[in-house]
Amino acid sequence: MATPLGIHTTGHPHHWSATPVGIHATGQPHHWSATPVGIHATGQPHHWTSTPLDIHTSGHPRHWTSTPLDIHTTGHPHQWASTPLDSHTSGHPRHWTSTPLDIHTTGHPHQWASTPLVSHTSGHPRHWTATPLDIHTTGQPHHWTATSLDSHTTGQPHQCLFLPASQGERLQTAVT
């Protein structure tokens, strides 16, 4: 249920749809497609392609490449590198770093930190927080909330909703 970005959860983890960005869930977890951004699921979980951004899967789950953004997989799942954004994997799956965005891994999978975006992990994998975007974890993996973007978890992992910034204070009422 998202208004600003038009992102809505379907009531199941990993399921979501969006109108403004044109992202829609296919009815299966991790499957999605988008028209405006030109992202389309290949029919397999974690597989997707995009024309405008020129993102294509390498034929293996979680592997993908991109030309405009110059993102390429390193040949291993969850590993990728990018030149324009200067993102590079640390040599281990799910570990990566970036200079322009100043994103760096903490030395543990799923953990990373960023200065310009001020994203920091909470000391546990998949936990992170951010100041400018005001994203904070709820203390549980995959749970997070945001004020600036007004993203809030529904109380279930991988589920989130968006409310106008003015409605952020009425989160509990909105959720219930």
N, C-alpha and C positions, 0 to 999 in steps of 0.2 A: 504494500500500500504506500505508494510514493507519489507525491504531488510535484515537487520541484523538478525532479529528474524523471518523474513518471514511471518509477520502478515499483512493481508490486510483487509480493511473494504469492505463491499459489496455495500456500498452506502446508507445503512440504519442503523439507530442506533441499537446497540446491535448485528449487523450482522458482522461476521468476519471469516476469514479463514487463515490458516497458513500451510506451507509445512514443513519446518524444524522440527517444533514441532508436525506436523501432526494434527493440530486442524482445523476443517472445520465446517462452519455454516451449519445447516440443511435446511436453507431457511426460518426459523421461528425465531423471536426474542428469545433470551435466550436459543436457542437450539444449541447444538454443540456436536461434537464427535472428538476423537483423537485416533490414532493407536499407535504411538511410546510411548506416555505417558499412553496409555490404558484408555483414558477417553471417555466415550460414553454417549450420552444423552438417557434418558429413554423414550422419546417421549412426555414428559410433560415439560413445562417451569420450569427452575430452578432445574430440576431433572437431576442428572448425576451419573455415577459410574466410577470407575477406578480399574484396576487390579494391575498393577505394584505398584501404590501408595496405593492400597487397599482402595480406597474411595468409599463408597456406600451411596445412599440416604436412609433415614429412612422411606420412603413411603409418606413423606409430602414435599411439596415444600420448598426449602431452608434448609432442614434438611439433614445432611450428617454425616458420620463417617469415620474414617480412622484408620487402625491398625499400619502400619509402622510409620506414623507420629503421631499416637495416638490421632487423633482428633475426638471428639465426641460431638454431639449436646446435649444441656442441657434440651431438651424436649420442647423448645420453638423456633419458627422461628427466624432465624438470630442470635441465641445464640449458641455458641459452646465453647469447651475447648480443650486444648492440653497439654500433659505432656512433651514429648521431647522438643517441642518448648516453653513449659511453657506458653501457651496462655489460658487465662481464661476470661469468660464473667464477666461483672461487676454486673450482676443481672438484666440487662435491655437489651431488644433486640437491636442488632447492636452495643452494647457496649462490648469491650473486651480489654484485656491487655496481655502483653507478657514480660517475663524477658530476656531470651537469646537475642531476637531481640529488647528487650527494647521498646516494643510498648505499649502505654497507651492511654486510651480514655481521652478526655478533659472534660468529664462530659455531653456531648451532643451526641445524636445519629449521627452516620456517621463521628464523629470527632475523630481523634486520632493523636498521635505523637510518634516518635521513635528517639532514640539517635544514635545507631550505623548506622542506615540507614538515620538518620537525617531527618525524615519526620515530618512535623508540619502542623496542620490545619491553615487555614487563618482566623479563627474566625467565619466561617460560615459552616454549615453542608455540607458535601461532597466536601468541598474545602480543598486542602492540597498542601504542597510543600515539596521538598526534596533536600538536597544539594549533597551528594555523587552520587545519581542517577540523580540529577539535574532536578527534576520534579517540575513544577510550574503550578498553576492554571491560567487561563486566566482572572479570575475575574467573571466568570460565573460558576454555579454549573455544575459538570460533564465535564467541559472543563479543559484540562491540556496540558502541553507541557513538553518535556524532552530533554536534550542535550546529556548526556552520552549515554542514550539508544536511543536518537534522536527521541523521540515520540512527535508528534505534533497533535493537534486537527484540524479537517477539518473546524471548525467554527460551527459545529453542535454538540449538546450534545451526548455523548456516541460514537462519531466518532473520530478516531485517525488514524494516519499513521506514519510509521517509515522511516527514511532516514538515509543513512550512515552519520556518524559524519561529514564528509567532506562536505556533502550537506546541513547541517543544516542552513547555511547562506543563502541558496537559497530556503528557505521554501516558501516564497510568490510565487516565480515563479513555484515551484513544485505544490503548492495547486491550483493556477490559471491555 
